[in-house]
Amino acid sequence: MSLLGRILKRALLFSCLIWLAGAYSVNAAENNPQTVRVKIGTILANNQSDEIDPKLNTMKNQLKVMKYRSYRLLKEETQNVAWQGNAVFEIPGGRSLTVTPQEFRNKQLALKVRLQHGDKPVVDTTVRLNNGGNFLLGGPPHEGGALVLSISATAQ
């Protein structure tokens, strides 16, 4: 093969590789957002009254599944977290919740969720929710009731 033929062959191969790399990066950008806005609501659920905090009206139907009569929002916090980075939220009772965005596919986010009490893991799971959706996680006992964690996430 002549020198010119080898150069043309290499140029064609290099062009194909550049095109494939560009196609992969465009697809990756569509699938994985730059950041994810994670919002955690800490709710105290108990049976001491029949009151539902007005701030929780949008999730009233979800809360009914928990089989408590009273729900009060104790704390709400929002953080923007880099893709596959960690957001750490302090939860009442000396607990912490770490949320790590793992996958974005079919308009759904997969989040690695780890609740710890001190150094002891309490919950370690992956949840999948619609982009902008909400997931309720029944949590540990707290002040005569139980904590319920409202986890919502939106790809940015």
CNS distance restraints for C-alpha pairs under 8 A (distance, minus, plus):
assign (resid   1 and name CA) (resid   5 and name CA) 6.10 0.50 0.50
assign (resid   1 and name CA) (resid   6 and name CA) 6.60 0.50 0.50
assign (resid   2 and name CA) (resid   6 and name CA) 6.35 0.50 0.50
assign (resid   3 and name CA) (resid   7 and name CA) 6.23 0.50 0.50
assign (resid   4 and name CA) (resid   8 and name CA) 6.17 0.50 0.50
assign (resid   5 and name CA) (resid   9 and name CA) 6.08 0.50 0.50
assign (resid   6 and name CA) (resid  10 and name CA) 6.13 0.50 0.50
assign (resid   7 and name CA) (resid  11 and name CA) 6.05 0.50 0.50
assign (resid   8 and name CA) (resid  12 and name CA) 6.10 0.50 0.50
assign (resid   9 and name CA) (resid  13 and name CA) 6.20 0.50 0.50
assign (resid  10 and name CA) (resid  14 and name CA) 5.98 0.50 0.50
assign (resid  11 and name CA) (resid  15 and name CA) 6.05 0.50 0.50
assign (resid  12 and name CA) (resid  16 and name CA) 6.24 0.50 0.50
assign (resid  13 and name CA) (resid  17 and name CA) 6.30 0.50 0.50
assign (resid  14 and name CA) (resid  18 and name CA) 6.20 0.50 0.50
assign (resid  15 and name CA) (resid  19 and name CA) 6.13 0.50 0.50
assign (resid  16 and name CA) (resid  20 and name CA) 6.16 0.50 0.50
assign (resid  17 and name CA) (resid  21 and name CA) 6.13 0.50 0.50
assign (resid  18 and name CA) (resid  22 and name CA) 6.13 0.50 0.50
assign (resid  19 and name CA) (resid  23 and name CA) 6.12 0.50 0.50
assign (resid  20 and name CA) (resid  24 and name CA) 6.11 0.50 0.50
assign (resid  21 and name CA) (resid  25 and name CA) 6.22 0.50 0.50
assign (resid  22 and name CA) (resid  26 and name CA) 6.21 0.50 0.50
assign (resid  23 and name CA) (resid  27 and name CA) 6.20 0.50 0.50
assign (resid  24 and name CA) (resid  28 and name CA) 6.04 0.50 0.50
assign (resid  25 and name CA) (resid  29 and name CA) 6.07 0.50 0.50
assign (resid  26 and name CA) (resid  30 and name CA) 6.36 0.50 0.50
assign (resid  27 and name CA) (resid  31 and name CA) 6.23 0.50 0.50
assign (resid  28 and name CA) (resid  32 and name CA) 5.81 0.50 0.50
assign (resid  29 and name CA) (resid  33 and name CA) 6.39 0.50 0.50
assign (resid  29 and name CA) (resid  34 and name CA) 7.92 0.50 0.50
assign (resid  31 and name CA) (resid 103 and name CA) 7.88 0.50 0.50
assign (resid  31 and name CA) (resid 104 and name CA) 5.55 0.50 0.50
assign (resid  31 and name CA) (resid 105 and name CA) 6.06 0.50 0.50
assign (resid  32 and name CA) (resid  83 and name CA) 7.22 0.50 0.50
assign (resid  32 and name CA) (resid 103 and name CA) 6.85 0.50 0.50
assign (resid  32 and name CA) (resid 104 and name CA) 5.56 0.50 0.50
assign (resid  33 and name CA) (resid  83 and name CA) 6.74 0.50 0.50
assign (resid  33 and name CA) (resid 104 and name CA) 7.51 0.50 0.50
assign (resid  33 and name CA) (resid 155 and name CA) 5.82 0.50 0.50
assign (resid  33 and name CA) (resid 156 and name CA) 6.03 0.50 0.50
assign (resid  34 and name CA) (resid  82 and name CA) 6.24 0.50 0.50
assign (resid  34 and name CA) (resid  83 and name CA) 5.77 0.50 0.50
assign (resid  34 and name CA) (resid 155 and name CA) 7.81 0.50 0.50
assign (resid  34 and name CA) (resid 156 and name CA) 6.49 0.50 0.50
assign (resid  35 and name CA) (resid  80 and name CA) 6.27 0.50 0.50
assign (resid  35 and name CA) (resid  81 and name CA) 5.45 0.50 0.50
assign (resid  35 and name CA) (resid  82 and name CA) 4.48 0.50 0.50
assign (resid  35 and name CA) (resid  83 and name CA) 5.31 0.50 0.50
assign (resid  35 and name CA) (resid 155 and name CA) 6.26 0.50 0.50
assign (resid  35 and name CA) (resid 156 and name CA) 5.33 0.50 0.50
assign (resid  36 and name CA) (resid  80 and name CA) 5.62 0.50 0.50
assign (resid  36 and name CA) (resid  81 and name CA) 5.36 0.50 0.50
assign (resid  36 and name CA) (resid  82 and name CA) 6.50 0.50 0.50
assign (resid  36 and name CA) (resid  83 and name CA) 6.77 0.50 0.50
assign (resid  36 and name CA) (resid 101 and name CA) 7.11 0.50 0.50
assign (resid  36 and name CA) (resid 153 and name CA) 6.44 0.50 0.50
assign (resid  36 and name CA) (resid 154 and name CA) 5.56 0.50 0.50
assign (resid  36 and name CA) (resid 155 and name CA) 4.47 0.50 0.50
assign (resid  36 and name CA) (resid 156 and name CA) 5.50 0.50 0.50
assign (resid  37 and name CA) (resid  78 and name CA) 6.93 0.50 0.50
assign (resid  37 and name CA) (resid  79 and name CA) 5.82 0.50 0.50
assign (resid  37 and name CA) (resid  80 and name CA) 4.41 0.50 0.50
assign (resid  37 and name CA) (resid  81 and name CA) 6.37 0.50 0.50
assign (resid  37 and name CA) (resid 153 and name CA) 5.46 0.50 0.50
assign (resid  37 and name CA) (resid 154 and name CA) 5.14 0.50 0.50
assign (resid  37 and name CA) (resid 155 and name CA) 6.35 0.50 0.50
assign (resid  37 and name CA) (resid 156 and name CA) 6.76 0.50 0.50
assign (resid  38 and name CA) (resid  78 and name CA) 5.62 0.50 0.50
assign (resid  38 and name CA) (resid  79 and name CA) 5.42 0.50 0.50
assign (resid  38 and name CA) (resid  80 and name CA) 6.17 0.50 0.50
assign (resid  38 and name CA) (resid  81 and name CA) 7.18 0.50 0.50
assign (resid  38 and name CA) (resid  87 and name CA) 7.95 0.50 0.50
assign (resid  38 and name CA) (resid 151 and name CA) 7.21 0.50 0.50
assign (resid  38 and name CA) (resid 152 and name CA) 5.81 0.50 0.50
assign (resid  38 and name CA) (resid 153 and name CA) 4.50 0.50 0.50
assign (resid  38 and name CA) (resid 154 and name CA) 6.72 0.50 0.50
assign (resid  39 and name CA) (resid  76 and name CA) 7.19 0.50 0.50
assign (resid  39 and name CA) (resid  77 and name CA) 5.70 0.50 0.50
assign (resid  39 and name CA) (resid  78 and name CA) 4.22 0.50 0.50
assign (resid  39 and name CA) (resid  79 and name CA) 6.51 0.50 0.50
assign (resid  39 and name CA) (resid 150 and name CA) 7.84 0.50 0.50
assign (resid  39 and name CA) (resid 151 and name CA) 5.96 0.50 0.50
assign (resid  39 and name CA) (resid 152 and name CA) 5.21 0.50 0.50
assign (resid  39 and name CA) (resid 153 and name CA) 6.29 0.50 0.50
assign (resid  40 and name CA) (resid  76 and name CA) 5.68 0.50 0.50
assign (resid  40 and name CA) (resid  77 and name CA) 5.43 0.50 0.50
assign (resid  40 and name CA) (resid  78 and name CA) 6.38 0.50 0.50
assign (resid  40 and name CA) (resid  89 and name CA) 7.61 0.50 0.50
assign (resid  40 and name CA) (resid 149 and name CA) 6.67 0.50 0.50
assign (resid  40 and name CA) (resid 150 and name CA) 5.53 0.50 0.50
assign (resid  40 and name CA) (resid 151 and name CA) 4.92 0.50 0.50
assign (resid  40 and name CA) (resid 152 and name CA) 6.60 0.50 0.50
assign (resid  41 and name CA) (resid  73 and name CA) 6.91 0.50 0.50
assign (resid  41 and name CA) (resid  74 and name CA) 7.61 0.50 0.50
assign (resid  41 and name CA) (resid  75 and name CA) 5.80 0.50 0.50
assign (resid  41 and name CA) (resid  76 and name CA) 4.34 0.50 0.50
assign (resid  41 and name CA) (resid  77 and name CA) 6.59 0.50 0.50
assign (resid  41 and name CA) (resid 149 and name CA) 5.72 0.50 0.50
assign (resid  41 and name CA) (resid 150 and name CA) 4.78 0.50 0.50
assign (resid  41 and name CA) (resid 151 and name CA) 6.69 0.50 0.50
assign (resid  42 and name CA) (resid  73 and name CA) 6.01 0.50 0.50
assign (resid  42 and name CA) (resid  74 and name CA) 5.53 0.50 0.50
assign (resid  42 and name CA) (resid  75 and name CA) 5.14 0.50 0.50
assign (resid  42 and name CA) (resid  76 and name CA) 6.26 0.50 0.50
assign (resid  42 and name CA) (resid  91 and name CA) 7.03 0.50 0.50
assign (resid  42 and name CA) (resid  92 and name CA) 7.98 0.50 0.50
assign (resid  42 and name CA) (resid 147 and name CA) 6.62 0.50 0.50
assign (resid  42 and name CA) (resid 148 and name CA) 6.04 0.50 0.50
assign (resid  42 and name CA) (resid 149 and name CA) 4.91 0.50 0.50
assign (resid  42 and name CA) (resid 150 and name CA) 6.43 0.50 0.50
assign (resid  43 and name CA) (resid  71 and name CA) 6.36 0.50 0.50
assign (resid  43 and name CA) (resid  72 and name CA) 5.45 0.50 0.50
assign (resid  43 and name CA) (resid  73 and name CA) 4.43 0.50 0.50
assign (resid  43 and name CA) (resid  74 and name CA) 5.48 0.50 0.50
assign (resid  43 and name CA) (resid  75 and name CA) 7.22 0.50 0.50
assign (resid  43 and name CA) (resid 147 and name CA) 5.57 0.50 0.50
assign (resid  43 and name CA) (resid 148 and name CA) 4.99 0.50 0.50
assign (resid  43 and name CA) (resid 149 and name CA) 6.18 0.50 0.50
assign (resid  43 and name CA) (resid 150 and name CA) 7.49 0.50 0.50
assign (resid  44 and name CA) (resid  70 and name CA) 7.99 0.50 0.50
assign (resid  44 and name CA) (resid  71 and name CA) 5.65 0.50 0.50
assign (resid  44 and name CA) (resid  72 and name CA) 5.22 0.50 0.50
assign (resid  44 and name CA) (resid  73 and name CA) 6.40 0.50 0.50
assign (resid  44 and name CA) (resid  74 and name CA) 6.51 0.50 0.50
assign (resid  44 and name CA) (resid 142 and name CA) 7.41 0.50 0.50
assign (resid  44 and name CA) (resid 145 and name CA) 6.60 0.50 0.50
assign (resid  44 and name CA) (resid 146 and name CA) 5.86 0.50 0.50
assign (resid  44 and name CA) (resid 147 and name CA) 4.83 0.50 0.50
assign (resid  44 and name CA) (resid 148 and name CA) 6.32 0.50 0.50
assign (resid  45 and name CA) (resid  68 and name CA) 6.06 0.50 0.50
assign (resid  45 and name CA) (resid  69 and name CA) 7.44 0.50 0.50
assign (resid  45 and name CA) (resid  70 and name CA) 5.59 0.50 0.50
assign (resid  45 and name CA) (resid  71 and name CA) 4.59 0.50 0.50
assign (resid  45 and name CA) (resid  72 and name CA) 6.66 0.50 0.50
assign (resid  45 and name CA) (resid 145 and name CA) 5.49 0.50 0.50
assign (resid  45 and name CA) (resid 146 and name CA) 5.27 0.50 0.50
assign (resid  45 and name CA) (resid 147 and name CA) 6.10 0.50 0.50
assign (resid  45 and name CA) (resid 148 and name CA) 6.71 0.50 0.50
assign (resid  46 and name CA) (resid  68 and name CA) 5.50 0.50 0.50
assign (resid  46 and name CA) (resid  69 and name CA) 6.29 0.50 0.50
assign (resid  46 and name CA) (resid  70 and name CA) 5.29 0.50 0.50
assign (resid  46 and name CA) (resid  71 and name CA) 6.73 0.50 0.50
assign (resid  46 and name CA) (resid 144 and name CA) 6.84 0.50 0.50
assign (resid  46 and name CA) (resid 145 and name CA) 4.33 0.50 0.50
assign (resid  46 and name CA) (resid 146 and name CA) 6.46 0.50 0.50
assign (resid  47 and name CA) (resid  68 and name CA) 5.56 0.50 0.50
assign (resid  47 and name CA) (resid  69 and name CA) 4.99 0.50 0.50
assign (resid  47 and name CA) (resid  70 and name CA) 5.71 0.50 0.50
assign (resid  47 and name CA) (resid 145 and name CA) 7.35 0.50 0.50
assign (resid  48 and name CA) (resid  69 and name CA) 7.52 0.50 0.50
assign (resid  48 and name CA) (resid  70 and name CA) 6.80 0.50 0.50
assign (resid  49 and name CA) (resid  69 and name CA) 6.41 0.50 0.50
assign (resid  49 and name CA) (resid  70 and name CA) 5.56 0.50 0.50
assign (resid  50 and name CA) (resid  69 and name CA) 5.00 0.50 0.50
assign (resid  50 and name CA) (resid  70 and name CA) 5.00 0.50 0.50
assign (resid  51 and name CA) (resid  69 and name CA) 6.98 0.50 0.50
assign (resid  51 and name CA) (resid  70 and name CA) 4.84 0.50 0.50
assign (resid  51 and name CA) (resid  71 and name CA) 6.53 0.50 0.50
assign (resid  51 and name CA) (resid  72 and name CA) 7.89 0.50 0.50
assign (resid  52 and name CA) (resid  56 and name CA) 6.96 0.50 0.50
assign (resid  52 and name CA) (resid  57 and name CA) 7.59 0.50 0.50
assign (resid  52 and name CA) (resid  69 and name CA) 7.78 0.50 0.50
assign (resid  52 and name CA) (resid  70 and name CA) 5.41 0.50 0.50
assign (resid  52 and name CA) (resid  71 and name CA) 4.81 0.50 0.50
assign (resid  52 and name CA) (resid  72 and name CA) 6.22 0.50 0.50
assign (resid  53 and name CA) (resid  57 and name CA) 7.24 0.50 0.50
assign (resid  53 and name CA) (resid  71 and name CA) 6.03 0.50 0.50
assign (resid  53 and name CA) (resid  72 and name CA) 4.97 0.50 0.50
assign (resid  53 and name CA) (resid  73 and name CA) 6.47 0.50 0.50
assign (resid  55 and name CA) (resid  73 and name CA) 7.21 0.50 0.50
assign (resid  56 and name CA) (resid  60 and name CA) 6.32 0.50 0.50
assign (resid  56 and name CA) (resid  71 and name CA) 7.92 0.50 0.50
assign (resid  56 and name CA) (resid  72 and name CA) 7.81 0.50 0.50
assign (resid  56 and name CA) (resid  73 and name CA) 7.17 0.50 0.50
assign (resid  59 and name CA) (resid  63 and name CA) 6.27 0.50 0.50
assign (resid  60 and name CA) (resid  64 and name CA) 6.43 0.50 0.50
assign (resid  61 and name CA) (resid  65 and name CA) 7.33 0.50 0.50
assign (resid  62 and name CA) (resid  66 and name CA) 7.73 0.50 0.50
assign (resid  62 and name CA) (resid 136 and name CA) 7.59 0.50 0.50
assign (resid  63 and name CA) (resid  67 and name CA) 7.69 0.50 0.50
assign (resid  63 and name CA) (resid 136 and name CA) 7.98 0.50 0.50
assign (resid  64 and name CA) (resid  68 and name CA) 7.18 0.50 0.50
assign (resid  66 and name CA) (resid 138 and name CA) 7.70 0.50 0.50
assign (resid  77 and name CA) (resid  89 and name CA) 7.51 0.50 0.50
assign (resid  79 and name CA) (resid  87 and name CA) 6.82 0.50 0.50
assign (resid  80 and name CA) (resid  87 and name CA) 7.73 0.50 0.50
assign (resid  81 and name CA) (resid  85 and name CA) 6.02 0.50 0.50
assign (resid  81 and name CA) (resid  86 and name CA) 6.40 0.50 0.50
assign (resid  81 and name CA) (resid  87 and name CA) 5.84 0.50 0.50
assign (resid  81 and name CA) (resid 100 and name CA) 7.92 0.50 0.50
assign (resid  81 and name CA) (resid 101 and name CA) 7.90 0.50 0.50
assign (resid  82 and name CA) (resid  86 and name CA) 7.49 0.50 0.50
assign (resid  83 and name CA) (resid 100 and name CA) 7.86 0.50 0.50
assign (resid  83 and name CA) (resid 101 and name CA) 5.99 0.50 0.50
assign (resid  83 and name CA) (resid 102 and name CA) 7.35 0.50 0.50
assign (resid  84 and name CA) (resid 100 and name CA) 5.62 0.50 0.50
assign (resid  84 and name CA) (resid 101 and name CA) 5.06 0.50 0.50
assign (resid  84 and name CA) (resid 102 and name CA) 5.54 0.50 0.50
assign (resid  85 and name CA) (resid 100 and name CA) 5.73 0.50 0.50
assign (resid  85 and name CA) (resid 101 and name CA) 6.93 0.50 0.50
assign (resid  86 and name CA) (resid  98 and name CA) 6.35 0.50 0.50
assign (resid  86 and name CA) (resid  99 and name CA) 5.70 0.50 0.50
assign (resid  86 and name CA) (resid 100 and name CA) 4.80 0.50 0.50
assign (resid  86 and name CA) (resid 101 and name CA) 7.67 0.50 0.50
assign (resid  87 and name CA) (resid  98 and name CA) 5.60 0.50 0.50
assign (resid  87 and name CA) (resid  99 and name CA) 5.26 0.50 0.50
assign (resid  87 and name CA) (resid 100 and name CA) 6.56 0.50 0.50
assign (resid  88 and name CA) (resid  96 and name CA) 6.69 0.50 0.50
assign (resid  88 and name CA) (resid  97 and name CA) 5.61 0.50 0.50
assign (resid  88 and name CA) (resid  98 and name CA) 4.45 0.50 0.50
assign (resid  88 and name CA) (resid  99 and name CA) 6.51 0.50 0.50
assign (resid  89 and name CA) (resid  96 and name CA) 5.60 0.50 0.50
assign (resid  89 and name CA) (resid  97 and name CA) 5.06 0.50 0.50
assign (resid  89 and name CA) (resid  98 and name CA) 6.38 0.50 0.50
assign (resid  90 and name CA) (resid  94 and name CA) 7.56 0.50 0.50
assign (resid  90 and name CA) (resid  95 and name CA) 6.18 0.50 0.50
assign (resid  90 and name CA) (resid  96 and name CA) 4.57 0.50 0.50
assign (resid  90 and name CA) (resid  97 and name CA) 6.42 0.50 0.50
assign (resid  91 and name CA) (resid  95 and name CA) 4.90 0.50 0.50
assign (resid  91 and name CA) (resid  96 and name CA) 5.20 0.50 0.50
assign (resid  91 and name CA) (resid  97 and name CA) 6.75 0.50 0.50
assign (resid  93 and name CA) (resid 142 and name CA) 7.22 0.50 0.50
assign (resid  94 and name CA) (resid 117 and name CA) 6.14 0.50 0.50
assign (resid  94 and name CA) (resid 118 and name CA) 6.68 0.50 0.50
assign (resid  95 and name CA) (resid 115 and name CA) 7.00 0.50 0.50
assign (resid  95 and name CA) (resid 116 and name CA) 5.50 0.50 0.50
assign (resid  95 and name CA) (resid 117 and name CA) 4.38 0.50 0.50
assign (resid  95 and name CA) (resid 118 and name CA) 6.31 0.50 0.50
assign (resid  96 and name CA) (resid 115 and name CA) 5.78 0.50 0.50
assign (resid  96 and name CA) (resid 116 and name CA) 5.34 0.50 0.50
assign (resid  96 and name CA) (resid 117 and name CA) 6.56 0.50 0.50
assign (resid  96 and name CA) (resid 118 and name CA) 7.74 0.50 0.50
assign (resid  97 and name CA) (resid 113 and name CA) 7.02 0.50 0.50
assign (resid  97 and name CA) (resid 114 and name CA) 5.62 0.50 0.50
assign (resid  97 and name CA) (resid 115 and name CA) 4.43 0.50 0.50
assign (resid  97 and name CA) (resid 116 and name CA) 6.38 0.50 0.50
assign (resid  98 and name CA) (resid 112 and name CA) 7.92 0.50 0.50
assign (resid  98 and name CA) (resid 113 and name CA) 5.86 0.50 0.50
assign (resid  98 and name CA) (resid 114 and name CA) 5.15 0.50 0.50
assign (resid  98 and name CA) (resid 115 and name CA) 6.48 0.50 0.50
assign (resid  99 and name CA) (resid 111 and name CA) 6.39 0.50 0.50
assign (resid  99 and name CA) (resid 112 and name CA) 5.64 0.50 0.50
assign (resid  99 and name CA) (resid 113 and name CA) 4.78 0.50 0.50
assign (resid  99 and name CA) (resid 114 and name CA) 6.60 0.50 0.50
assign (resid 100 and name CA) (resid 111 and name CA) 5.49 0.50 0.50
assign (resid 100 and name CA) (resid 112 and name CA) 4.96 0.50 0.50
assign (resid 100 and name CA) (resid 113 and name CA) 6.66 0.50 0.50
assign (resid 101 and name CA) (resid 109 and name CA) 7.14 0.50 0.50
assign (resid 101 and name CA) (resid 110 and name CA) 6.14 0.50 0.50
assign (resid 101 and name CA) (resid 111 and name CA) 4.52 0.50 0.50
assign (resid 101 and name CA) (resid 112 and name CA) 6.33 0.50 0.50
assign (resid 102 and name CA) (resid 109 and name CA) 7.46 0.50 0.50
assign (resid 102 and name CA) (resid 110 and name CA) 5.45 0.50 0.50
assign (resid 102 and name CA) (resid 111 and name CA) 5.52 0.50 0.50
assign (resid 102 and name CA) (resid 112 and name CA) 6.61 0.50 0.50
assign (resid 103 and name CA) (resid 109 and name CA) 5.71 0.50 0.50
assign (resid 103 and name CA) (resid 110 and name CA) 4.97 0.50 0.50
assign (resid 103 and name CA) (resid 111 and name CA) 7.27 0.50 0.50
assign (resid 104 and name CA) (resid 108 and name CA) 5.59 0.50 0.50
assign (resid 104 and name CA) (resid 109 and name CA) 4.62 0.50 0.50
assign (resid 104 and name CA) (resid 110 and name CA) 6.42 0.50 0.50
assign (resid 105 and name CA) (resid 109 and name CA) 6.69 0.50 0.50
assign (resid 107 and name CA) (resid 130 and name CA) 6.10 0.50 0.50
assign (resid 107 and name CA) (resid 131 and name CA) 5.59 0.50 0.50
assign (resid 108 and name CA) (resid 128 and name CA) 6.55 0.50 0.50
assign (resid 108 and name CA) (resid 129 and name CA) 5.48 0.50 0.50
assign (resid 108 and name CA) (resid 130 and name CA) 4.29 0.50 0.50
assign (resid 108 and name CA) (resid 131 and name CA) 5.08 0.50 0.50
assign (resid 109 and name CA) (resid 128 and name CA) 5.54 0.50 0.50
assign (resid 109 and name CA) (resid 129 and name CA) 5.50 0.50 0.50
assign (resid 109 and name CA) (resid 130 and name CA) 6.19 0.50 0.50
assign (resid 109 and name CA) (resid 131 and name CA) 5.95 0.50 0.50
assign (resid 109 and name CA) (resid 153 and name CA) 7.51 0.50 0.50
assign (resid 109 and name CA) (resid 155 and name CA) 7.76 0.50 0.50
assign (resid 110 and name CA) (resid 126 and name CA) 6.58 0.50 0.50
assign (resid 110 and name CA) (resid 127 and name CA) 5.63 0.50 0.50
assign (resid 110 and name CA) (resid 128 and name CA) 4.31 0.50 0.50
assign (resid 110 and name CA) (resid 129 and name CA) 6.63 0.50 0.50
assign (resid 111 and name CA) (resid 126 and name CA) 5.45 0.50 0.50
assign (resid 111 and name CA) (resid 127 and name CA) 5.35 0.50 0.50
assign (resid 111 and name CA) (resid 128 and name CA) 6.32 0.50 0.50
assign (resid 112 and name CA) (resid 124 and name CA) 7.54 0.50 0.50
assign (resid 112 and name CA) (resid 125 and name CA) 5.94 0.50 0.50
assign (resid 112 and name CA) (resid 126 and name CA) 4.34 0.50 0.50
assign (resid 112 and name CA) (resid 127 and name CA) 6.54 0.50 0.50
assign (resid 113 and name CA) (resid 123 and name CA) 7.44 0.50 0.50
assign (resid 113 and name CA) (resid 124 and name CA) 5.84 0.50 0.50
assign (resid 113 and name CA) (resid 125 and name CA) 5.43 0.50 0.50
assign (resid 113 and name CA) (resid 126 and name CA) 5.77 0.50 0.50
assign (resid 113 and name CA) (resid 127 and name CA) 7.16 0.50 0.50
assign (resid 114 and name CA) (resid 121 and name CA) 7.10 0.50 0.50
assign (resid 114 and name CA) (resid 122 and name CA) 7.51 0.50 0.50
assign (resid 114 and name CA) (resid 123 and name CA) 5.43 0.50 0.50
assign (resid 114 and name CA) (resid 124 and name CA) 4.39 0.50 0.50
assign (resid 114 and name CA) (resid 125 and name CA) 6.51 0.50 0.50
assign (resid 115 and name CA) (resid 121 and name CA) 6.07 0.50 0.50
assign (resid 115 and name CA) (resid 122 and name CA) 5.42 0.50 0.50
assign (resid 115 and name CA) (resid 123 and name CA) 4.94 0.50 0.50
assign (resid 115 and name CA) (resid 124 and name CA) 6.51 0.50 0.50
assign (resid 116 and name CA) (resid 120 and name CA) 5.51 0.50 0.50
assign (resid 116 and name CA) (resid 121 and name CA) 4.34 0.50 0.50
assign (resid 116 and name CA) (resid 122 and name CA) 5.23 0.50 0.50
assign (resid 116 and name CA) (resid 123 and name CA) 7.01 0.50 0.50
assign (resid 117 and name CA) (resid 121 and name CA) 6.38 0.50 0.50
assign (resid 117 and name CA) (resid 122 and name CA) 6.63 0.50 0.50
assign (resid 127 and name CA) (resid 135 and name CA) 7.99 0.50 0.50
assign (resid 129 and name CA) (resid 133 and name CA) 5.80 0.50 0.50
assign (resid 129 and name CA) (resid 134 and name CA) 6.70 0.50 0.50
assign (resid 129 and name CA) (resid 135 and name CA) 6.78 0.50 0.50
assign (resid 129 and name CA) (resid 153 and name CA) 7.89 0.50 0.50
assign (resid 130 and name CA) (resid 134 and name CA) 7.66 0.50 0.50
assign (resid 131 and name CA) (resid 153 and name CA) 6.40 0.50 0.50
assign (resid 131 and name CA) (resid 154 and name CA) 5.14 0.50 0.50
assign (resid 131 and name CA) (resid 155 and name CA) 6.40 0.50 0.50
assign (resid 132 and name CA) (resid 152 and name CA) 6.47 0.50 0.50
assign (resid 132 and name CA) (resid 153 and name CA) 5.34 0.50 0.50
assign (resid 132 and name CA) (resid 154 and name CA) 4.37 0.50 0.50
assign (resid 132 and name CA) (resid 155 and name CA) 7.45 0.50 0.50
assign (resid 133 and name CA) (resid 152 and name CA) 5.58 0.50 0.50
assign (resid 133 and name CA) (resid 153 and name CA) 6.36 0.50 0.50
assign (resid 133 and name CA) (resid 154 and name CA) 7.39 0.50 0.50
assign (resid 134 and name CA) (resid 150 and name CA) 6.66 0.50 0.50
assign (resid 134 and name CA) (resid 151 and name CA) 5.56 0.50 0.50
assign (resid 134 and name CA) (resid 152 and name CA) 4.28 0.50 0.50
assign (resid 134 and name CA) (resid 153 and name CA) 7.09 0.50 0.50
assign (resid 135 and name CA) (resid 150 and name CA) 5.80 0.50 0.50
assign (resid 135 and name CA) (resid 151 and name CA) 5.10 0.50 0.50
assign (resid 135 and name CA) (resid 152 and name CA) 6.25 0.50 0.50
assign (resid 136 and name CA) (resid 148 and name CA) 6.63 0.50 0.50
assign (resid 136 and name CA) (resid 149 and name CA) 5.64 0.50 0.50
assign (resid 136 and name CA) (resid 150 and name CA) 4.66 0.50 0.50
assign (resid 136 and name CA) (resid 151 and name CA) 6.23 0.50 0.50
assign (resid 137 and name CA) (resid 148 and name CA) 5.69 0.50 0.50
assign (resid 137 and name CA) (resid 149 and name CA) 5.02 0.50 0.50
assign (resid 137 and name CA) (resid 150 and name CA) 6.47 0.50 0.50
assign (resid 137 and name CA) (resid 151 and name CA) 7.59 0.50 0.50
assign (resid 138 and name CA) (resid 146 and name CA) 7.57 0.50 0.50
assign (resid 138 and name CA) (resid 147 and name CA) 6.55 0.50 0.50
assign (resid 138 and name CA) (resid 148 and name CA) 4.65 0.50 0.50
assign (resid 138 and name CA) (resid 149 and name CA) 6.44 0.50 0.50
assign (resid 139 and name CA) (resid 146 and name CA) 6.24 0.50 0.50
assign (resid 139 and name CA) (resid 147 and name CA) 4.86 0.50 0.50
assign (resid 139 and name CA) (resid 148 and name CA) 5.16 0.50 0.50
assign (resid 139 and name CA) (resid 149 and name CA) 6.66 0.50 0.50
assign (resid 140 and name CA) (resid 146 and name CA) 5.57 0.50 0.50
assign (resid 140 and name CA) (resid 147 and name CA) 5.65 0.50 0.50
assign (resid 140 and name CA) (resid 148 and name CA) 7.94 0.50 0.50
assign (resid 141 and name CA) (resid 145 and name CA) 5.69 0.50 0.50
assign (resid 141 and name CA) (resid 146 and name CA) 4.14 0.50 0.50
assign (resid 141 and name CA) (resid 147 and name CA) 6.22 0.50 0.50
assign (resid 142 and name CA) (resid 146 and name CA) 4.97 0.50 0.50
assign (resid 142 and name CA) (resid 147 and name CA) 6.05 0.50 0.50
